[in-house]
């Protein structure tokens, strides 16, 4: 009996860079400032890793802050591939 090939692993992809462009936010530093305005504290390095998909975990407070800054839903921040 032959085995079927394994299904490709789905990956969660951040759309933050796209949203930054749509909202004319040109740098991670500017996004950090906007997050601070809504009460979310995160370093430039931490946010950069998160945006570029190198974070090992996602902080709910940061996700909610991004949703506030971009005035969007979770489905607009993330997609799966």
Secondary structure, 3 states (H helix, E strand, C coil): CCCCCCCCCCCEEECHHHHHHHCCCCCHHHHHHHHHHCCCCCCHHHHHHHHCCCCCCCCHHHHHHHHHHHCCCHHHHEEEC
